[in-house]
Structure formats: C-alpha cells, structure tokens
Amino acid sequence: MAASASSSSMRPAMFSSPTVRKQGRMSRSSAPRPIITPTSPMGSTIHHNLLPSAPASPPTPAPSPTPTQRAPDWSTAAEHEDSQIRNTRVLFGEMPRAERLRLLGELLNLCDSQELSFVADFVGPRLKKDPFMVLPTELCLRILECVDDPTTLARASQVSKKWRELVNDDTAWRLLCQKFSYRGLSKEERNEEEDPGDEPDMALLASHSNAQWLHPARASRADEPMHDKQVDGTSSSTGSEGLRTQSLDRNAKRKMFSRRPKATTYRSHFKQRYMVETAWRSGGVCDARQITPDQGVVTSLHLTKKYIVVALDNAKIHVFDVEGYQQKTLQGHVMGVWAMVPWGDLLVSGGCDRDVRVWDLASGTSKFTLRGHTSTVRCLKMSDSTTAISGSRDTTLRIWDLAKGICKHVLIGHQASVRCLEIHGDIVVSGSYDTTAKIWSISEGKCLRTLTGHFSQIYAIAFDGKKIATGSLDTSVRIWDPTDGKCLAVLQGHTSLVGQLQMREDILVTGGSDGSVRVWSLSDYQPIHRLAAHDNSVTSLQFDNTRIVSGGSDGRVKVWDLKKGTLVRELSSPAEAVWRVVFEEEKAVIMASRSGRTIMEVWSFSPPDDESEDFRSSSPASMPDHAMDFEDNRPHSAIATITASASDVGDVTMADVTEA
C-alpha cells in the first residue's frame, strides 16, 4: 500500500499540465532551465556520435557496440537537472517490479514513432547475450563443429578471449581439413599431449594475401630472357663451363628454402595447406634455368624427396637437388636415355645402348652395368630396393637383382616392342605394340594371363592392384580385371592415341594426342569431365586429390580443378614445347624448350620461412586490438559480430582466413 501511495503521489507531479510545471519553475528561478531526459536525445549534452538514427533494413543483426561506440547512459543525474526528474529516478528505483512495468508502459504509450525508435535502439543491445559465455564449453565446441567456413571461424576468433580459446580448439579445424580434402595428420605428426599454449598462431597469416610470394609477379623470372639470368649460379655469359659449375654461395641460397616444421595441430595443418592451395591458384615462386648447353629432348623426369633427376636423349642424366641446383651429371650411356626410375639414393636407367645401369646418386658413380637386352630399353620400374624390371624393344622383360647385379628372369611372350609396364606387389603388367597386355609374376618369372581386345599398339598402362587400364593407338581405353583377365569396360571418347594414363582410387585421368584430358569414374565407367586442354598432344599428365596438371606439345602447362573440371591457371608462359611435368604437394617441375634451349622451371608453392618460423608461438599480443577490447562483462551479440562487414571485424576476408 505504501508503494501504491508513493506512486500515486508521484503521478500528478509527472503528468501535471505544462502550465503548472512552468509556473513552478518560474517561481524558483527567473530564467527557465532546459529539461534533459532520456526521451530528449537531441539535447546539447549528448555527443553527436551518440545520436540515434533510423534503423537500416538489416539482412543480418547489427554488430555489438565497440569500446569506442558505447550506447547512451543516463544512469546518474546531471547537475543542472530538475529536482523533480532526479526524484523521479529515485522513486522509480524504489518501486516494485509490477509498478515499474506499469509506469514504463504508460510512458511508452505517450511516445511517438521517433521516440519509440530511439527506445528500440537503446534497449536492443542490452538484451543481447553472448551464447558462448553462457553455454557449457562442450556445447560451444559442438556448435563450432557445425561451422564449415574458415572465414567465419577467423572472424569468430576476434570477438573475445573466450571465443578465441574456443576457436583454437582442434575439433572444428579437423572437420574443415576433411571438408577441404586436406590429408589428416598422422599420429607421428600430431602430439596429443602437447601444451595448447604452444599452438601456432593463425593470425600469422593475416597479411599473407599481400605477401610477395603469393603474386604471379614473383614468377615473372621464368619469362625473362635467359641471357639475363644466372644459370646454376653462374652468368650464362661464362660459356659452357659456367653451366656445369655451381656458385660458391649456393649453400647460402639453399638455406632460404629449408623445410619448415611440420604441423602438429589440425589448426596449423589447415593453415599450411590453405596457404599452399592459395599459392597453387594464384601465386608461387618460379626459378628457371638452362640445364645444359647441349641440345636434347627430355625423355624422363622424376621428383623425389631429395632429387630432381632429368634424362635426355643425348645420353646424359642430370641430377639436381629439390630446389633446382645442379649436383652432378651421370655419364655412361653412349646413346639416348629413354627410361629411368629412382629409389632413394639409387637410380636405374636404360636407353638406346641396350644397357641397364645402376647409379649411386649420392656419389654419382655407376654401380652396375646390366647387359642382356638386344634392343632399346623403353621402360623401367622397381618393385623394391633390390629388384628392377625393364621392358625393351626386343619384346622381352627382364627382372634384375640389383644387389647382385644379375638377371633373375627373362619374361618372354610379347611379339613386339614392350612399350610400358606397371608394378603392384608381386605383379607386373606390361603393354606392347603387339596390341596385348600381359600379367606376370615377379617371383615366379612367368606369365599369368594375356589381355586381348585392343586393335592397335598399347602406349600407356595404369595398375593399382584392383584394376588395369590400358591406352592404345586405337583411341580407346580398356579396363581389365587382373584376377581373371576379363575386360570390364571400354572407354570411348578420345579421337587419337591415348598415351597418358593415371589411376587413383576410383578416378582415372587420360590424356591423348587429340589434346584432350578426360576424367572417368571407375565405379560406373562414365566420363566425369571432358577438358579441351591443349592444341596438340598431351605430353605429360599427373593428378592428385584436388588438381590435374597437364603439359602439351603446344608449350603450355595447365592446372585444372579435379572436382569441378575447370581451368585454375596456366603455369609459366607458353614455350615451344613442354616435355615433362611432375609435381608434389608444394612443388612442381617443368621441362620445356625455349628458344631452342632446354629449360627447367622449379615452382615452389611453400609458405615463406618467415611465415612458418612462428608456428610454435601464440600469444594474446597477436590478437587484433579491437578483439582484445571486447573482454568485459557487457553482453555482446556474437552472431552480429561474425556476420558484420569486414570493416567491423578488422577487414577480415577469405584471403585472411588464418586471422583466427
């Protein structure tokens, strides 16, 4: 009752006529004072930045107020304020909740639309709560697992320290790695007991979109005239001797390309892979050089963890380190080298002189010269570190024991040149110009079955242990079952020789002399993509889980998106001809002819060392300043912060995904 009396006694004072109130004020002072209340936002005491504005039509919620843009606060009275207004504030604070609600309702009924809009803008931010400050951590992490956009996670990490801690958890990044088809970390790479404080800081990538290494301008060196470039660290003007000699500072240059530490969390793993994928699409660094003063066609190219090995038809084999610095030249063959295969520090080669040579890449010396073939050795593979299989134009295959330097088996059965072969386990499959393919047992040295069906020479073969694919001059690709030798499918589409094949899981990619590259599904034997890749023959073809890289006689190297079948980019500038292209996750090597010279281009898509040296560091200091300022007890709009424009979250864009 007392409260009701108080409110009743207050009401006449608040809602009395303007004449009465004016007379009361005039009696106390000869000069009237302006009344400043929350319902009068246009008063001179309110900063112009805090004036309300009509709400825009929001497709997303408005962002939370930042430390530099606080909502108006009239929790205390101003010194010049009318005593009745001050008393009203005190009385309202002493009212029970029911009376306060009723009074507020009456006041709002007296407001016009502009005043109600001001109330809405004033009240809205105070009703928002940060869900991650209320929900259990387990539920918060579960919510983050549903976020499949790295940009959203990057922005979320800038809301507050709490959000940053949640985003730093590996769960969401593990799922992102799966979505983006980034190979997961192995147990050796991932240390489960590692201190979370040592996790890499994703903010290190905030500026990588502007880094020079991501811009094709850095790759322009490949397009410069070769006489202006250094060859093997020595000016090309020094002649042929300079082409074989390394500069004294080669080791200093190689330190620039030292491998970065491996990622130990899914978060750091995603960062590495994202940077590499970005470079594959729009950047990379190219180092181009003339590898030999001699004229020669590149017949074989291999990229290993330690070496780049190039064989030419001038009987020479050039060995480089993985950065393209020449280490040695293997000389021993007397005619063109047409086939070779590396295995660690071991290299087996064969060519027109009919010899199979075994080399030690570390010392550059020849260990064995294996003789037996009576014609050109056309293809070579190794089943293990001590066993090599060679195919020759003399129609035979030979199985060599590299430890003893002897021939273990001679596989006889083809009626024409053996053009290609593939190995899986104890089985070797060979393709021949006699239009057949044969399946052999390596241990037994005998033919298990013959695959017949092609109408012309077989030029390419692929074998993964489950299925065999053969490409022929008859323009078809045939799929075979290795267990019974039956033809499972005939893939038609190419209009010329199919000379390039690669099989990976249930995907087969083929390249033909018609310039096209085709992607097939081995589950239903239907075409997935038909790519008009080159204006001439496809001379080189390789693909992985995300991309296809093709090289052609038209002098172009193209990168394709495996899933979409779209052109991603062209690597380098057009040459006279592209002989071979090989690539791994962060590197590609191109062998081409430019101005009649044999040129090797080594493309690196690795993040620069200065970006990776800080992999093991993470500190609040690396957070953006505005994100740190969010840490207080006020409620924030988490969703609004995430969906705000880039300017509201520190210009975060997709290129800056690792700002997280």
Rosetta blueprint (number, residue, H / E / L):
1 M L
2 A H
3 A H
4 S H
5 A H
6 S H
7 S H
8 S H
9 S H
10 M H
11 R H
12 P H
13 A H
14 M H
15 F H
16 S L
17 S L
18 P H
19 T H
20 V H
21 R H
22 K H
23 Q H
24 G H
25 R H
26 M H
27 S H
28 R H
29 S L
30 S L
31 A L
32 P L
33 R L
34 P L
35 I L
36 I L
37 T L
38 P L
39 T L
40 S L
41 P L
42 M L
43 G L
44 S L
45 T L
46 I L
47 H L
48 H H
49 N H
50 L H
51 L L
52 P L
53 S L
54 A L
55 P L
56 A L
57 S L
58 P L
59 P L
60 T L
61 P L
62 A L
63 P L
64 S L
65 P L
66 T L
67 P L
68 T L
69 Q L
70 R L
71 A L
72 P L
73 D L
74 W L
75 S L
76 T L
77 A L
78 A L
79 E L
80 H L
81 E L
82 D L
83 S H
84 Q H
85 I H
86 R H
87 N H
88 T H
89 R H
90 V H
91 L H
92 F H
93 G H
94 E H
95 M L
96 P L
97 R H
98 A H
99 E H
100 R H
101 L H
102 R H
103 L H
104 L H
105 G H
106 E H
107 L H
108 L H
109 N H
110 L L
111 C L
112 D L
113 S H
114 Q H
115 E H
116 L H
117 S H
118 F H
119 V H
120 A H
121 D H
122 F H
123 V H
124 G H
125 P H
126 R H
127 L H
128 K L
129 K L
130 D L
131 P H
132 F H
133 M H
134 V H
135 L L
136 P L
137 T H
138 E H
139 L H
140 C H
141 L H
142 R H
143 I H
144 L H
145 E H
146 C L
147 V L
148 D L
149 D L
150 P H
151 T H
152 T H
153 L H
154 A H
155 R H
156 A H
157 S L
158 Q L
159 V L
160 S L
161 K H
162 K H
163 W H
164 R H
165 E H
166 L H
167 V H
168 N L
169 D L
170 D H
171 T H
172 A H
173 W H
174 R H
175 L H
176 L H
177 C H
178 Q H
179 K H
180 F L
181 S L
182 Y L
183 R L
184 G L
185 L L
186 S L
187 K L
188 E L
189 E L
190 R L
191 N L
192 E L
193 E L
194 E L
195 D L
196 P H
197 G H
198 D H
199 E L
200 P L
201 D L
202 M H
203 A H
204 L H
205 L H
206 A L
207 S L
208 H H
209 S H
210 N H
211 A L
212 Q H
213 W H
214 L H
215 H L
216 P H
217 A H
218 R H
219 A H
220 S H
221 R H
222 A H
223 D H
224 E L
225 P L
226 M H
227 H H
228 D H
229 K L
230 Q E
231 V E
232 D L
233 G L
234 T E
235 S E
236 S H
237 S H
238 T H
239 G L
240 S H
241 E H
242 G H
243 L H
244 R H
245 T L
246 Q L
247 S L
248 L L
249 D L
250 R H
251 N H
252 A H
253 K H
254 R H
255 K H
256 M L
257 F L
258 S L
259 R L
260 R L
261 P L
262 K L
263 A L
264 T L
265 T L
266 Y H
267 R H
268 S H
269 H H
270 F H
271 K H
272 Q H
273 R H
274 Y H
275 M H
276 V H
277 E H
278 T H
279 A H
280 W H
281 R H
282 S H
283 G L
284 G L
285 V E
286 C E
287 D E
288 A E
289 R E
290 Q E
291 I L
292 T L
293 P L
294 D L
295 Q L
296 G L
297 V L
298 V E
299 T E
300 S E
301 L E
302 H E
303 L E
304 T L
305 K L
306 K L
307 Y E
308 I E
309 V E
310 V E
311 A E
312 L E
313 D L
314 N L
315 A L
316 K E
317 I E
318 H E
319 V E
320 F E
321 D E
322 V L
323 E L
324 G L
325 Y L
326 Q E
327 Q E
328 K E
329 T E
330 L E
331 Q E
332 G L
333 H L
334 V L
335 M L
336 G L
337 V E
338 W E
339 A E
340 M E
341 V E
342 P E
343 W E
344 G L
345 D L
346 L E
347 L E
348 V E
349 S E
350 G E
351 G E
352 C L
353 D L
354 R L
355 D L
356 V E
357 R E
358 V E
359 W E
360 D E
361 L L
362 A L
363 S L
364 G L
365 T E
366 S E
367 K E
368 F E
369 T E
370 L E
371 R L
372 G L
373 H L
374 T L
375 S L
376 T L
377 V E
378 R E
379 C E
380 L E
381 K E
382 M E
383 S E
384 D E
385 S L
386 T L
387 T E
388 A E
389 I E
390 S E
391 G E
392 S E
393 R L
394 D L
395 T L
396 T L
397 L E
398 R E
399 I E
400 W E
401 D E
402 L L
403 A L
404 K L
405 G L
406 I E
407 C E
408 K E
409 H E
410 V E
411 L E
412 I L
413 G L
414 H L
415 Q L
416 A L
417 S L
418 V E
419 R E
420 C E
421 L E
422 E E
423 I E
424 H E
425 G L
426 D L
427 I E
428 V E
429 V E
430 S E
431 G E
432 S E
433 Y L
434 D L
435 T L
436 T L
437 A E
438 K E
439 I E
440 W E
441 S E
442 I L
443 S L
444 E L
445 G L
446 K E
447 C E
448 L E
449 R E
450 T E
451 L E
452 T L
453 G L
454 H L
455 F L
456 S L
457 Q L
458 I E
459 Y E
460 A E
461 I E
462 A E
463 F E
464 D L
465 G L
466 K L
467 K L
468 I E
469 A E
470 T E
471 G E
472 S E
473 L L
474 D L
475 T L
476 S L
477 V E
478 R E
479 I E
480 W E
481 D L
482 P L
483 T L
484 D L
485 G L
486 K L
487 C E
488 L E
489 A E
490 V E
491 L E
492 Q L
493 G L
494 H L
495 T L
496 S L
497 L L
498 V E
499 G E
500 Q E
501 L E
502 Q E
503 M E
504 R E
505 E L
506 D L
507 I E
508 L E
509 V E
510 T E
511 G E
512 G E
513 S L
514 D L
515 G L
516 S E
517 V E
518 R E
519 V E
520 W E
521 S E
522 L L
523 S L
524 D L
525 Y L
526 Q E
527 P E
528 I E
529 H E
530 R E
531 L E
532 A E
533 A L
534 H L
535 D L
536 N L
537 S L
538 V E
539 T E
540 S E
541 L E
542 Q E
543 F E
544 D L
545 N L
546 T L
547 R E
548 I E
549 V E
550 S E
551 G E
552 G E
553 S L
554 D L
555 G L
556 R L
557 V E
558 K E
559 V E
560 W E
561 D E
562 L L
563 K L
564 K L
565 G L
566 T L
567 L E
568 V E
569 R E
570 E E
571 L E
572 S L
573 S L
574 P L
575 A L
576 E L
577 A E
578 V E
579 W E
580 R E
581 V E
582 V E
583 F E
584 E E
585 E L
586 E L
587 K E
588 A E
589 V E
590 I E
591 M E
592 A E
593 S E
594 R E
595 S L
596 G L
597 R E
598 T E
599 I E
600 M E
601 E E
602 V E
603 W E
604 S E
605 F L
606 S L
607 P L
608 P L
609 D H
610 D H
611 E H
612 S H
613 E L
614 D L
615 F L
616 R L
617 S L
618 S L
619 S L
620 P H
621 A H
622 S H
623 M L
624 P L
625 D H
626 H H
627 A H
628 M H
629 D L
630 F L
631 E L
632 D L
633 N L
634 R L
635 P L
636 H L
637 S L
638 A H
639 I H
640 A H
641 T H
642 I H
643 T H
644 A L
645 S L
646 A H
647 S H
648 D H
649 V H
650 G L
651 D L
652 V L
653 T L
654 M H
655 A H
656 D H
657 V H
658 T H
659 E H
660 A L
